[in-house]
Every structure is written in structure tokens, then in C-alpha cells.
Amino acid sequence: MDQRSAARNRILRPATIEFGGSAIPCMVRNMSGAGAMLDVATTADVPELFTLTVKADGHRTLCRLVWRNGKRIGVALE
């Protein structure tokens, strides 16, 4: 069952996960006002809280990690 609080829009945009002076490239697969799904090379290095910067428009938002599955993560937008 889908537990999302808002419907997500399918997108495909490069972005960066930023935390503590480090950055991990990622791809935003879908996004809503409440959360997003990201593709990453490895989920092991992604912290619980980080800033997501979407390269196309420079939009930055604080995110909280909700789930990990293979090379995908789900985040809640703070």
C-alpha cells in the first residue's frame, strides 16, 4: 500500500546529496512537496539528514532518509 502523503511527479534530474563538506551525485526519479525517490551509486554512504541540490534549477532542500532499497532511497523533504 502506498503511504505517501502527496502524489509524486515523475522527473529525471541530476542532483547532489550534500552533507558535512561531502557530496554524492544522484538522480531524482520522482518528487512531490513532501518527498522524493533518488538513484545513487551506493546507499551506504548516505546519511540520515542531508541537503539535496537539484542541478537544473539550483533548488536546495533539507531531506531526511526514510528508506533504502538497492541503489534507490526514499526521502522526506523537511
Residue, then its C-alpha position, 0 to 999 in steps of 0.5 A: m500500500d502506498q503511504r505517501s502523503a502527496a502524489r509524486n511527479r515523475i522527473l529525471r534530474p541530476a542532483t547532489i546529496e550534500f552533507g558535512g563538506s561531502a557530496i554524492p551525485c544522484m538522480v531524482r526519479n520522482m518528487s512531490g512537496a513532501g518527498a522524493m525517490l533518488d538513484v545513487a551509486t551506493t546507499a551506504d554512504v548516505p546519511e540520515l539528514f542531508t541537503l539535496t541540490v537539484k542541478a537544473d534549477g539550483h533548488r536546495t532542500l533539507c531531506r531526511l532518509v526514510w528508506r533504502n532499497g538497492k541503489r534507490i532511497g526514499v526521502a522526506l523533504e523537511 
